[in-house]
Amino acid sequence: GAVVSQHPSRVICKSGTSVKIECRSLDFQATTMFWYRQFPKKSLMLMATSNEGSKATYEQGVEKDKFLINHASLTLSTLTVTSAHPEDSSFYICSASKTGTGNNEQFFGPGTRLTVL
Amino acid sequence: LAKTTQPISMDSYEGQEVNITCSHNNIATNDYITWYQQFPSQGPRFIIQGYKTKVTNEVASLFIPADRKSSTLSLPRVSLSDTAVYYCLVGTYNQGGKLIFGQGTELSVKP
């Protein structure tokens, strides 16, 4: 067990539109989920920590009004990139921490490739 | 969160043992050391985690000296499919604790 899925796997959109990315824990409950962004040949950059039923905590320099995060259930967190621009093109990855295990092993989704034209 | 330093890249050949060392001089008492593997265009995959001494699983071994200021991931008899980026992370063991990724080590295994 411990599978995390993301949808869509890749998306191409026009500049100015909004894009929603879903992150689901398929076989476990996740009180906490994390969102990362990764540019080509670079490391993962933590964007925000998403806690079920409460507001997300954003890392310094990440615009919370641009990257809207909702964690409405123990198995689903969504990231919405609002008014996307070409510089938002990146690989977005989510991870989930299993509820009740007591440790911080994170299970990562397969990622979503966003291309903004 | 403790900062980590790893070699940017390493080369190896099939069948060899590969050791990747990570420095984390500012590791805190409550911090654990975790290694992840990432293939291109995929999410990272957990490899191994430890606190001190030696940890071994079916995939790798993790060696941690007594001062815990560094750690070494050991991959026995690598194959071409082990070509990936390996990340060393240091952070709290507590559930929900965030992970900060460093630059990682790009391992290239050649035939």
Interface residues (C-beta under 8 A of the other chain):
Chain A: V4 T31 T32 F34 Y36 S43 L44 M45 L46 T49 N51 F91 I93 C94 S95 S97 K98 T99 G100 T101 G102 N103 N104 E105 Q106 F107 F108 G109 P110 G111 R113
Chain B: Y32 T34 Y36 Q38 S41 Q42 G43 P44 R45 F46 Q49 Y87 G91 T92 Y93 N94 Q95 G96 G97 K98 L99 I100 F101 G102 Q103 G104
